[in-house]
Amino acid sequence: MKLDPIVVSLLDTDLYKFNMDQVIFHKHTDLCGQYYFKCRNANIVFTPEMAEEINAQIDFLCSLRFRKTELDYLRSIRFIKNDYVEFLRLWHPIRDYVTVSLSPEGELSVVVDGPLFSAMQFEIYLLEIINEVYFRMAYDYDTLLRSAEERLEQKIADFNSGKYTFKFAEFGCRRRLSRAWEDVVVRRLAQETTNCVGTSNVYLAMKYHLTPIGTYAHEFVQMYQGIDSIPLAYTNHYAMRDWYNEYDGDNGTALTDTITTDLFLMDFNRSMVNNYSGVRHDSGDPYEWGEKMIAHYKKYGVDPKTKLLLFSDSLDFDRAQKLYDYFCEKTKVSFGIGTFCSNDTSAEALNIVIKLQYVNGRPVAKLSDAPGKAMCRDAEYLEYLKRSVDFRLKREK
């Protein structure tokens, strides 16, 4: 079974990939990174035919270049700088950086290894490819599509009836059913409701004249663990400082949980509170986290209603509504909803990730606020990182 090309534009990725890459291009071109794929679902089997198709799709991906219209669109985003866009005119995905293999038991292995400014760009493209290959080849795609259409119809009806009253952005690139289906979802949610404020997918934002939404991901903070001169427990400080220096206070929603929110708050001082427009939740209890952030703003005399809480952890629409009802009188609230927008079907969605695991040969890790989300290939390093975080928390509390 040969599929049509899955990624046909290099803009078909999350905005935060360009945001992070611009900082790396300006400040950290000496860093090299290794990314590893993981499927968190149990008993998922990839076939040799799937692996062959994934490799063919990666071959096609690496033939792509940015088109002039796409570069012009990136230039139109207020915080994307011209010298970075000129770099992207020259850049393209390099096939040698990606290795795909399959175990006899059907466990898929994908490794990306190269200069960080280039290796990091593969993540979303590869997840889009892997997910679509799997669902087209493991299921009857038309049956899945019919169930997705029924569920989308219900979501739109629920927004228009007033059952759902919150604003949200579509964050569904990485785990979408297919490129074609994400296109339908974004178009219909944007055109048939007043609740969808944008999408993380830069290509679809350009196509439908929507706001591209995103700041940075865990890998941005993780990469500072690979820089010799930076103490592990202070990586949030250096990451936020570089981000602020790059964007002058624009493009400022801080991700709190890379090495726990409690440690993040030690570096989210009065200056950073004022510099960043809000914070994003991606693990742990969202209600506890929200109250903790509101208390932190009040500690510095900042009205929480002037700041944004952005929730993005495995949200469906009912969970988002409950969070909105709880917090909407206390602060600004918005949501990034991914899988339940782009891959809500009769089949269980894949929980797949590609995570940064080494920088310049040194292990790096995400701790998060939920232990099950930690991912590190070096158990000894993970324990060392935990001890470093605990030591600072105890010393400075």
ABEGO torsion letter per residue (X at the ends): XBBBBABABAABBBAAAAAAAAAAAAAAAABBBBBBBBBABBGBBBBAAAAAAAAAAAAAAAABBBBAAAAAAAAABAABBAAAAAAAAABBBBAAABBBBBBAAGBBBBBBBEBAAAAAAAAAAAAAAAAAAAAAAABBAAAAAAAAAAAAAAAAAAAAAGABABBBBBAAAAABABAAAAAAAAAAAAAABAABAEBABAAAAAAAGBBBBEBBBAAAAAAAAABAABBAAAAAAAAAAAAAAAAGGBGBBBBAAAAEAAAAAAABBAAAAAABAEBBBABEBAAAAAAAAAAAAAAAGBBAAABBBBBABGBBAAAAAAAAAAAAAABBBBBBBBAAAAABBABBBBBBBBBBABBGGBBBBBAEABAAABBBABAAAAAAAAAAAAAAAAAAX
